[in-house]
Amino acid sequence: MLEIGQPAPIFRLPDSDMEMLGLKDFKGKNLILYFYPKDDTPGCTIQAIEFSELEEDLDQMNTVVLGVSRDDCISHAAFRDKHGLTVRLLADTEGEMCEKYGVWQEKEKDGVKKMGIVRSTFIIDKLGVLRHALYSVNPRGHAAEAMRLVQNLEQA
């Protein structure tokens, strides 16, 4: 597990338009980095839509949102276009970023154990320091919760 107050793990991955993005591209901005299991599934869709709906408010707070899953860029683009998402989605097809952030874990569903992404969110401040690490989050209402955490950062 990551420790609060440490520098956030560095990453560089392609988004749904195959543009490479990395942590250093967001220096001077707050970053909400959320990991989700799979494009176009019910919970992941709710979460992505809610983050997209808060984009203007987050922009005013100098905050960027990035979603990450192991789906590829083509899947991300189809997901974005189908639901009119504005949040940028990163493709971690090899799972390296998922490992760095500790979200690739064994999960059990209906008595079957398998590896998968645990829905998690990380709040990284303008200096690249990890301020919050939230594991096993509920998708509904989570975007607003993440926004409140960023607001609290700004007031501290």
Stockholm file with secondary structure:
# STOCKHOLM 1.0

chainA/1-156         MLEIGQPAPIFRLPDSDMEMLGLKDFKGKNLILYFYPKDDTPGCTIQAIEFSELEEDLDQMNTVVLGVSRDDCISHAAFRDKHGLTVRLLADTEGEMCEKYGVWQEKEKDGVKKMGIVRSTFIIDKLGVLRHALYSVNPRGHAAEAMRLVQNLEQA
#=GR chainA/1-156 SS CCCTTSBCCCCEEEBTTSCEEEGGGGTTSEEEEEECSCTTSHHHHHHHHHHHHTHHHHHHTTEEEEEEESSCHHHHHHHHHHHTCCSEEEECTTCHHHHHTTCEEEEEETTEEEEEECCEEEEECTTSBEEEEEESCCSTTHHHHHHHHHHHHHHC
#=GC SS_cons         CCCTTSBCCCCEEEBTTSCEEEGGGGTTSEEEEEECSCTTSHHHHHHHHHHHHTHHHHHHTTEEEEEEESSCHHHHHHHHHHHTCCSEEEECTTCHHHHHTTCEEEEEETTEEEEEECCEEEEECTTSBEEEEEESCCSTTHHHHHHHHHHHHHHC
//
